Amino acid sequence: MLFKTAAVAWKSLPTWYLLSQNDRIIPPETQQMLANRMKATTISVVSSYVSIVSHSF
């Protein structure tokens, strides 16, 4: 059975993006473009791809 949704949460809930400045897999410019497209609050750190692991807030 399929159900239709009235609204999707990701369109109305706030979002955040942790931008890794030294990422060699996803360029920082691409990360910024994705964050802007998501309308996310961006936090930038000097870190590699695994910044979520190496930077505890």
N, C-alpha and C positions, 0 to 999 in steps of 0.2 A: 504494500500500500504506500502510495506517495502522498506527502503532505506539502502544501504550498506555504511558504513563509510570508508573513505580512511585511516584515522589515528585517534587514540584516544588521547585526550588531556592529560590524566593523565600519559601517558608514556613520554611526552616531557616537561611538565610544572614542575617548582620546587615545592616541597612540604615541609611542616613543621609539626612537631609533638610536642605537649606539653606533656611531660612526668611527671606524678604526682607520686612523690616518696612515698607518704603515702596512695596510693590507695589500698583499701581492696577488690575491686571488680575485677579489672584487675591488676594482679601483675606487678610491674615495669619491671621485666625481660621480661614478655610477651609484654609489651608496647615497650620496646627497640627492641625486635625481630621484631615486626610489623613495627616500624620506619625504621629499617635497611632494611627490605624487600621492603619498599616503597622508599628507598634511600632518606629519608627525613632529613632535617636539624632539629636536636633535641634541644629543650630547656627543661631543667629539673627544676622543682620547688618542694619545700617542701610543699605539699598540698595533700588534699584528692581527691576523684573522681571528684569533681566539680571545679577543678582548673581553668578552663576557666571562671568560674563565679567569683571566689574569688580573682583572680590575673588579674588585668587590666594592660596592658602594654602600 
